[in-house]
Amino acid sequence: MNYTTYLPVFLILFPLAGALITLLIPEENDRLRNPLAILISLISAVAMIIVLYYFYHFGEWELLIHQIAPGLEIKLRVEPLAALFGGTVAILWFFSVLYSTGYMSHEHNRRRYFVFYLISLGMTMGVALSANLLTLYLFYEFLTIFTYPLVIHEGTKKAKTAGVKYLIYSFLGAGAILVGLILTYGNTGSLEFAMGGIVDPATGSLLIWRITFICFIVGFGVKAAIMPLHAWLPSAMAAPTPVSALLHAVAVVKSGVFGILRVMYSVFGITAMISLQLGFFVAGLVSITIVVASIIALQQDVLKRRLAYSTISQLGYIILGAGLLNMTGLTGGLLHIINHALLKITLFFCAGAIITVTGKKNISELNGIGKQMPLTMIAFTIAAIGMIGIPPVNGFISKWYILQASLESGAPVFVAVLIGSALLNAAYFLPIVIAAFFKEGDFKAVKGPEAPLSMLIPILILITGCLVVGINLQLTVPFLQDIAEYLFYAGGN
C-alpha cells in the first residue's frame, strides 16, 4: 500500500484544511488570501489528475474509513464514474477560484466566501468518491449545508429568501433519499455501489422496488432540478456569479445527476431497471423538463435566469441518455456531463464579466456590447452554439449520441424532444448574440483589457477547451465509452 491509496482522503481533507487556513487571514488581506485559494484549488486539481493517472494504469481501489454495522460503512472508491465526476469537478473548480478572485475583488465578506467555496470543493469530492449510498448521502447533505452561505452571500432579502428555499427543497429531497436508503437496506442488507447493482426484482415486492426508486428520483431530482422540483435553482441566481457557475455547471446540480446515475446503474442496475420498466419512466419525466424549461427560458430577460432555465433543460439530456438504457444513450449522457460543464461554466463566467464591467444584468440592455467586450461575447457565442448542439463545438457530440440512442430504443418521440429543444435553445441564445454584435447600443470600444484578466483568462481557456474537445473527439469519446461499458455490461447485458 503506497501513498496513492490515501489520495481520495486527501482530496476531501486538503480543501477543508485550506479553508481553515483561509479563515485565519484578515478580511482585508486579499494579496495573501487570493493566491492561497488559487494554490489550494490547483493542488487539488493536480492531486485528482494523479488519481486519474493511477486509476488509468492500475485500475480502481477503495478505502474503508469506518464501519458502523455490517453493510453500513463510510467508504471511498476510485472507479470509472467517480473518475469522471471527480476529474470534472477538480479541474473546473480551479478555474472557478481563479475567476472568483477577480469577480469578488470589490465584494464584501470575501474571506467567508472563499472559506465556504473551498469547503464545498471537499464535499463535492466526497460525493464523487463515495463507494456506497450512505457515504454519498452524508457528503451530499454536507454539500447542501456548506453551499448555503454562498447562496445567501449578498445578504439581501432576495438572497436570504433564495437560501431558505434552497434549504427547504434540499432537505425535503434528503428525506426522500433517506426513505430510499432504508427501503434498500431493508430489502438487500447493503447500500454498496456494485457492478450490475444490488437490487434483485425477483426478491421482494415489485411495488416496493418501484417506490424505492421513485424516492431516489425525487430526492436526487431536487438538486438535478427535475421539474417540478426545480424552483430553488432560478431563485439561487441571487448569489454571486461564480457561485451560480458552481451551482449550475460543476457541483450541486451535477451531484444530483450523479446520484441518479448511481441509483440507476450501481444500485438497481440494468437488469432491474428493465424488469421494473423504469427506464422510459425516467426518460419521459425528464423530457417534460427539457421542453418546458426551454420554453420558460425564452421568457426571461435577466441573463442569469435565462441561463438557469437552460441548465434545468440541459441536465435533462444527461438523465434522458441514461434512461434510454442502451450503451449509446449512456455514452451520450456521460459525455454531456463534461460538455455541459464546460459550456455552462463559460456562459456564466461571461455573464459575470458583463455584470462586473457594465453593471448590466438584463438581455434587453446588451445591444452593441460586442463592441466593448468582443472576446467575452465571442466566447459566449461559441458556448451558445455548443449548447444548441451545432458542430464543431463539444455540445454536438453528446446530443448526437442521445439522438441515436432514441432511435435505437424505438422511441422516436425522444428524437422530437431533442430537435424541439435544440430549436428552443437557438431561440433563446441567438437573440443575445445578434443584439451584442448587430444592434446599435451605448457600448463603445475600449482600450486595454475588456475585463479583469483573472476573469477573462479563464473564459478564454475554457472556450478553447470547448472547441478542442468538440473537434478532437478522441480526447473524450473513448474514455466515456469505456465508462459506459463498465456501467452497462456489468449488468449482464
N, C-alpha and C positions, 0 to 999 in steps of 0.2 A: 504493500500500500504506500503510495507516494503522495506528495503534496497536492497533486491534481485531484485526488479523491475529495478533498475538502473545499475545492473551488466553489461548488454550489452554496456552501455555507458562507464563504467569503462574499459572494455576490449579493447575499442578503444583508450580512452584518456590516460590510465595509461602508455602504452608503449611510447606514444608521450611525456608525462611528463618525463619519464625516459630518453628519447633521449635528451631532453633539459638539464637535469642534466649532462648527459654524455658529452655533448658539453662543459660544464664548466671545465671539468677535463683536465689538461695539457696532451699533446700528450705522453710524456714520462712516465706518471704515470699509468702504467699497473696494478700495485698492487691494486689500487683503482677501476679503470675502469672495469677490467675483472670481479671481484666479483659482482660489481654493475650490470653489464649487465646480469650475470647469475641470480642474485636475481630478477631482473625485469622480466625476462622471466619465472622464476619459479613461481613468484606471479601470473603472467598472466595465467600460466597453472593451478594453483590451483583455481583461480577465475573461469576459464572455467569448471573445474571439479565440482565446486559448482553449476554453472549454469546447468550442466548436471544432477546433483542430484535433483535440484528443478524442472527441466523440467520432469524428470522421475516420480517424485512423485506428481506433481501438474499440469502438462500439460503446454501448450505453453502460452506465453504472448508477448505483443508488447508495444512499447514505441514511441509515436509521438514526433519527435524532432522539426519539423517546417512544416507548411502548406504554400505552395507557392500559390496554387489555388486549386479548387476542383479537386481531382484526381491526383494532383501533390504534393506529400508530401515527406519529409525526415523522414523516419520511420524505426525503428528496430523491429525485431520479433525473438523470440526464438521458433523454431518449428523443426520437425524431421530432415530435410535436413540441416538446419543451425547447429543443434547439431552435426551431423556427420562431416561436413566440419570444423566447428569451433573447435571441440574437437581434430580432427586430426592435425590441424594447431597448436593449442596452445601447445599440448604435444610435438610434434616433433620439434617445434621451440626452446624449452628449450634445447634439445639435440644439436641442430644446434649451439646455442650460446655457450654452453659448449665446443663443438668441435672447434669452431672458436677461442676460447682463446688460444688453442694450435697451431692451424694452422697459426694464424696471428701473433704469438709472434715475428717473425723476419721480418714481412712485414712493409711497410710504411703506413702512413695515417690511423693508427689503430683507432684513435678517430672518424674520418669521417666514417669509415667502420661501427663501432658499432652504431653510431647515426642513419645512414640510415637503418641498419639492424633492429633496434628496431622500427623505424617509419614504416617500411614495415610490421612488425607484426601487428601494429594497423590498417593499411589499409586493410590487409587481413582479419582481424576480422570483419571489416566493411563490406567487401564483403560477408562474411559468414552470417552475421546477418541482412542483408538488407531485408526489408519487401516488397519492390517493385522494379520495373525496374529502376526507377530514382535514388534511393539510391544506388542500385547496380552499376549503370553506373558511378556515381560520385566516389565511392571508387575504382572501377575498374580502372579508369583513374588516380586517385591519386597513385595507386599501380604502374602503369607504370612510373610515374614521379619519385617516390622515390626509385624504384629499378634501375633506370638508372645509378645513381652514383656507384652502386655496380657492374654493368656490366662493366663500364669503370675504375674500381678501379686501375687496374695495370698501367694505364696511358700510355701504349704502343700504337703505331699506330694501331696495330691489335685490341686492346681493344676499342679504340675510334671508329674505323670503325664498330665494332660489336655493339657499343652503338647507332650509327647513324642508323644502320639497324634495331635495336630493336625499336627505336622511330618511324621510318617510318612505319614499319609494324604495330606497336601498334596503331598509330594514324589513319592509314587508316582503321584498324579494328574498331576503335572508331567511325569513320564516318559512317561506315555501321550500327553499333549498333544504332547510333543516328537516322538514317533514319528509322530503325525498330521501335524505340520508337515513332517517330512522326506518323508513319502509325498506330501503335497500339492505341495510344491515340486518334488519329483522328477517328478511327472506333469503339472504345469502350468507350472513355471518362475516361479510367482508365489505370493505369500501375501497379496495385496491383497484388501481387502473391496470387492466390486463389486456394482453393481445386477444382480440376476439370478444372482450367483455366478460363480465361475471354473471350476467343475468341469463337464466335458463327459463324460457317461457313455458317449458314442459312441467316445471315445478311451480306451484302456486297459481293463484288466480290471474287470468289474463286481464281482468278489470283492475286488479290491484297494480299490476305492472304498468298498465296504461295511466293510472292515476299517479303512480310514482314518476313516470316520465313527464307528465304534464306539470307536476310540482317543480321539477328541474327546469323545464322550459319557461315557466312563469318566473321562477327565481332568478335564473341567469338572464332571462329575457328582459329584465328591468335594465340592467347595465348594457345589454345588447340593443336596447331601445326598440324592441319589437312592439308595434302598436297593438293595444292602447297603453302600453307600459312605458311610453317614451317621454311623457310630458316634462320630466325633470331636466331633460337634455337641452332643449331650447332655452329654458329658464337659466341654466347654468352658464349661458353666454354673458351673464353679468360679471363673470370672472375675468381677470386679465387674459389677453390673447394667448400667451404661452400656456396658460392653464387650459384654455379652450383647445389648443392643439394637443395638449396632454390628454384631455378627456376624450377627444374625438378621433385621434389618429393612433395613439400609442397604448395608453394604459387602461383606462376604465372601460370604455366600450369594447375594446378588444379582449379584456378579461372576461366580459360577459359572453362574447362569441367563443372564446377559448373554452369556457365552462360548458357551453352547449356542445361543442365538438367532443370534449372529453366524455360527456354523458352519452352521446350518440355512438362513439366508436370505442371508448375504453371501459365503459360501464355496461351499456346494453349490447353493443357490438352489432355487426351487420346482420347476423342470423336472427337475433331477437328483434331488430328494427323491422326486418322484412316480415317475420312471423306475426308481429303485433301491428303491422300495417301503419307504422308511424312515419315513414319517410315522406309520403305525399301529404300527410297532415302538416308536417313541418314546412315543406316546400310551399303548400298552399297558404299557410299562415303568413310566411314572410313575403310572399308575392303581393299580398294586400299591402303590407308595409312598404314595399318597394315602390308601388304605384302611387299610393295615397301620399306618402311623404314627398314624393317628387312634385305632385300637384300642389301641395301646401308650400313647398319651396318657391314655386312660381310667384306666390302672393307676397313674399317677404321683401321689404325694401331695405331692412337692416342687413348689411352684408354678412355679418357673423351668424345671424339667424338663418339666412338662406343656406349658408354652409352647414349649419346644424342639421337642417332638414335633409340636406344632401347626404350627410353622414348616416342618418337614420335609414335612408333608402339604400345606400351603398353597402351597409352592413348586411342587409338582406341578401345580397348576392353571395356572400360567403356561406351563409346558412342554407340558401337555396341550393348551391352547388353540393354541399354536404348532404342535404336532404334527398337529393335525387338517387342516392345510394348506388352510384356506379363510379368506377375509377376516374373517368373523365371529369365528372362533376366535382368529385372530391379534390382532384388536382386543381381545377379552376378555382374552387373556394379557397384552397390553401394559397394559391398564387395571389388571390385578391387580398389576403391578409397583408402581404408585403406591398403590393401595388397600391392599395388604398391608403396604407400608412404613409408611403412616400408622397403620394399625390395630395392627400388631405392636409398633412402637416405643412406642405409647401403653400397650399392655398391659405391656411390660417396665418402662416408667417407673413404672407403678402398682405393679408388684411390688417395684421398688426402693424406692419410698416406704414401702411396708408394712414392708419389712425394716429400713429406716433408723429408722422411728418406733417400731415394736413389737418388732423382732428376730425376728418370726415368719417362717418360711420354708415351712412346710407348710400345705397347704389344710385339713387337719383341725384346725388351730389358729386358723382365721379366723372362727369362729362369732361373729356380732354385730359384726364390725369396721366395718360400715357406720355404726354409731353414733359411733365415734371418728373415722373418716375418710370422711365421706359423699361429699365431692366426688371423692376418689380412686376410691371404689368405684362411683360413678355413671359416671365416665369409663370404668372397667373394664367396667361393664355394657354401655355403648353400644358399646365396641370389641368386646366378646364377641358382641354381636348382629350387628355388622358381619362378624365372622369366620364366623358361622353362615351369613350371606347373607340377612339379613332387612332389607327396606327400612324407613326411608329411609336407613340408614347405607350408606356407599360400597361395602362389600363385595358388596352385592347385584348391582350392575350388571355387574361383571366376570364373576361366576359365571353370570348370566343369558345373557350373550353366549356363554360357553363351552358352556352347555347347548343354546342354539340351534344352535351350530356342530356339536355332536354329532349333532343331528337332521339337519342339512344334509348331513353326511358319510355318512349312512345307517348310523350305528353307535350304536344305542340303548343298547348296553352301557355307553357312557360316561355317558349320562344316569343310569343306575342308579348308577354310581360317584359322580357328583356329588350325587345325592339321598342316597345312603347316607352319604357323607362329611358332608353338612350335618346329618344326624341325629346322627352321632357327635360333630360339633362341639358340637351342643346338649347332648349327654350329658356332655361333659367341661367345658363352660363354665358352663352354667346352675346346677349344684350349688354352684359357688363363689359365684354371685350370691345364690342362695337362702340359703346359710349366712351370708353377710355381712349381709343385711337382715332375714331372717325367723327366724333361730335365736338363742337366748339364748347369750351368752358373757361373757367377762370384760371386754370393751371398754366404756368409758363415753364419753359426750360430753365434749369438752374445750373450753376457751375459747381463742380465738386461732387462728392458722393450724394446720391439722391436719398439715402437713408443711412443711419449709423452702420458702420462696417460690421459690427458684431451681429447685426440683423441681416444685412444684405448678403454677406458671405454665406451663411447657412442656406439662404434662399437659393443662391446660385449653385451651390454644391448639390443641394437636394434635387433641384430641377434637372441638373446634368445627370444625376443618378437615375431619374425617371426616364430620360432619353436613352441612356446607356443600357439600362435593364430592358427597356422596350425594344431596342434594336438587337442587342445580343442576348437572345433568349437562353443561350447555354449557361448564362450566369444564374438563372433561377429555375427554369423548367425541369431539368433533370433531377435537381435536388428535391423539388416539390413532388415530382412523380415518384421518387423513392419513398418519401414520407407517406404519400397516398397509398402506395403499395403496402407499406408496413401496416398502416391502419386498416386497409380494406381486406387484403388477403389473409390477415391474421384471423379474420372471422370465418375462414374456411370457404371463401368464395373465389 
